[in-house]
Amino acid sequence: MKPGYKFLRNILFGLLVTGTVVFISLFAAGYVKLSAQNTEACFACHEDPDLTADRNGKKVSMYVNPAAYKKSVHSMAECVDCHTGYNPDELPHSKTPVKVDCKSCHQESLKGIEAGVHKQVNCYDCHTKHDVAPGKEIRVNQTQNCQKCHNTKGIQQYKTSIHAKKNVGCEGCHLGGHSSKKISKNEVAATCGKCHGSHEKNFNNSVHQTVLQSGNQNAPTCTDCHGSHQILTSKMTIESQSCLKCHLDEKLFPGEGRGSAKFVADYKTSVHASIEKGGKEAAGCSDCHGDHMIQDPNNPQASTIRAKMLETCGKCHQQEVEHFKKSQHGTELMKGNFKAPTCASCHGEHNIKSVVSSKEFTKLNQVELCLSCHVDQKLPHKNYKGEEVLISNYKDSYHYRALQEGKLNAATCSDCHGAHEMKKFDDPEAQIYKKNIAKTCGQSDCHTKQLGDYNGSIHEQSLLDKNNPDAPTCNTCHGNHQILKKDESESRIASSKGLVQLCSDCHNSVEMTEKYDLPTGRTESYLESFHGLAVRGGSKVAANCESCHGNHNIRPSTDSLSTISKKNLPETCGKCHPGAVTAFFNTPIHIVKPEEENPWMYWVTNFYIFMIIAVIGGMVLHNVVDFSKKFKKKK
Amino acid sequence: MKTQEEYVIRFNLSERIQHVILFVSLIMLLITGLSLTYYDSWLGRMMIEIEGGLQGRGRLHNLFAFILIALCVYHAFYITFSDKGHKEISHLKFRKKDFKKLIPGLKFSMGLNTNKPSSGRYNISQKFQYWGVVLGCAVMIVTGLILLLKVWGIAMIVPKWLWDITGVVHSNEGILIFIVLFLWHIYDVHLSPKIFPMNKVWLTGKISKQELQSEHPEEYEEIYGKEFVSDKQ
């Protein structure tokens, strides 16, 4: 190596070291000098609140609050650390404004935000410019911060929401901070579920979620019903509108069948919708269909399927459902009889009407409703004897005809059978149980007078007190469904002949008279009497059973209230035979054993029988003898 | 037969008319009455149908009952106040000799006795028939009136046991009258071999001298004297 080259290398090294030292010294000296000088220098002008600058023809405030700046986390930084590229000596400091780039220092923390929704947002939009607050502080007022930008009407309503009251801010759902995000429809449930876990779980089992996850974005999630920002109380106040928003849309739910928009539209005419309770519908969609875990109506878990309907309706209509459960309809339903009706079978589904004020439940329409199942043959009906009986012949009854004539107090099906409490005739609680029939027919506004008469009658007493199942009550004589007026010719009790036959059904039956020790020979003795003779001949005025014994108030002659008690006989007979006196009645009316009851009559009858036989015999003998003798003589 | 047979007037016109009225009303009463008694039989039902139903039957029965009552009243006056009637009733009275002839008469009828007991204007059989009708009508009228008035309410003073008897009597007496009239009287005046087809005396009122002599010898004697004895035996 040449000695000159070594020297040069030493010189160069010396220069480099010296240069470095000088550069560092200069840089250090210059930095201290610049910062001290610049921040103060900057505030010399920028602490003036009136300082403005012209930006694209607009006056922009150039004021920086020094106090706020000094409090901020950036107080140790110089203005020029952020505002690079400015020449403080020139005015304006720069020909083109230079954006503050926070990344130069905050590279790490900005990684998150660059992937998020706020990547286009300037840091200072949230953190502010000179009084930059740390994340901790921002988080405290995050919601207000968000609303500075997110100030659409919808989001502004957040202020009145339940979340605002409960201090659940934007970050509660949208995470906040640099990881703030949009919530897609599919994520909504999970988001809400962070707090409302049980509801999310229910919702996840609902038909809405199933449809949503199948890719149909029309299916609702939490926010579709509850709203997104303006969520009010936990109970939906707008539920019908919420549900109907979609379910009335014929494009979404076409057709006419179940589930269609038209089918749902009936709800609006229902009593549930038309009556308000506390400012809302008496019963909204969710009251019947459930809320979060709403199911397809065919799903066995749906609250509106037959098996669950009682429970569902019973939430409000407790008493009715309790009655119904005990009814024949209810027991059949619970046994699983698919023919048995449930609430909707009679009341309808969406178009449920008031039974009091709607046409659907007028007494006449009720007949059609019941007969739609109980028509002959379709649903055989058996009476207590096990005979199939007609029900549709109710339409021939006076009850039905009176209804048609507008007499609305006439009985329809439910008046006798009960509506929800309808039970079979053999159920002791049934309104049509034999022992209850009189009470049913005699209920207030109906046949009260007749019930009053019947009470205490021998028929009533033997039925109720002696538990005699054959004793007659109202329907024994008047019939069941086809009840006619007394003066209608087809009625069994219209004619005396029919009435006598009716009473004779029991009182002339060997079986009955033996079983219950009834007095015998009533019918025969009556039919042989003058009254009976006249009635058999078609007389309409001659006395029949009822004329003397009464009808509803039949009592034994030993009862002082009886029409045939000795005391009352003059009055009873006097109806036809004015002036009848007690002395008249010293022998029984029905002569069954004349030798005891009227011996005179007995002997007179026998005398005549003897006489008739004797005369016939004598005359025949005489004539034969006389004839043969004269005949011979004539020859 | 002799064309100019001698005859005697036995019944005058009044009596013949009374008889016609009597038998017409009795027949009608029997038809209408028995059809009710035997209402249960087909014949009874048919008869009531013909009589205009039960009500028509009743009206018809009542009508002829009043005719009969009127006749009875007239007859009562007739036998009391008219000479002919008064005479007739004295002939119809039962006398001791009538009963004495009762047994021989029966014997004769049975062929045990060849001598027919003589009789007056009315033989015992006819007397029985007359008084039978009188008694029968009396019973029927009394009981019938009770039954009729019962419906009208006036007879409520009659006790029920009597009513019951009344009913029994009225219907049985009716049957009895029917039997007596048809077996006895109709036989006597229509069916009896000598008389068949009919004894015309109820129409003409005349009885031939010969018949008067054979049937009512005592009356014959009274009219023609005893000198003419015509007994062929």
Interface residues (C-beta under 8 A of the other chain):
Chain A: F530 L533 A534 R536 G537 G538 S539 C573 C576 H577 P578 G579 A580 V581 A583 F584 F585 N586 T587 I589 I591 P594 N598 W600 M601 V604 T605 Y608 I609 M611 I612 V615 I616 M619 V620 H622 N623 V625 D626 F627 K629 K630 F631 K633 K634
Chain B: L36 Y39 I48 G53 L54 Q55 S109 M110 G111 L147 K150 G153 I154 M156 I157 V158 P159 K160 W161 L162 D164 I165 G167 V168 V169 N172 E173 I175 L176 I179 V180 L183 W184 Y187 L191 S192 P193 K194
